[in-house]
Amino acid sequence: MNGDILTDIDFTAFARFHQQHGQRMTIATYSKEVKIDLGVLEIDDSDGIVDYIEKPTMYRPVSMGIYCCDPSVRDFIPVNSYFDLPTLVLTLIRNGQPVKAFRHNGYWLDIGRHEDYQSAQDNIAQLIQNEPA
């Protein structure tokens, strides 16, 4: 688990999901809003523009930085060389090893990002203001 996240994920449910589905790795995911501040074009194979979407908001599943792994994934990690989590995930997938997403719909912030850190600060300030005296 990354150390710069705030979440209300149910870790017991997450671990249970991993065990019940028998995959090599489970990644906790969150649907993140992604705003694009430009007009986005869809272009066909002959370079014809088939759609124009002005400043769309998209929702993409992102890794929450929380993982559950079967001990067998160690067999896919090289010794004495740099090997990050995204590379491990891709290595597992390319080797036909099952990797699943655990979808979390609750609270999640990556406070390593300035925007999420500010949201966390705002949330804490609001909680303090709403506490009974």
Buried (B, 14 or more C-beta within 10 A) or exposed (E): EEEEBBBEBEEEEBEEBBEEEEBBBBBBBBEBEEEEEEEEEEEEEEEEEEEEEEEEEEEEEBBBBBBBBBEEBEEBEEEEEEEEBEEBBEBBEEEEBEBBBBEBEEEBBBBEEEEBBEBBEEEEEEEEEEEEE
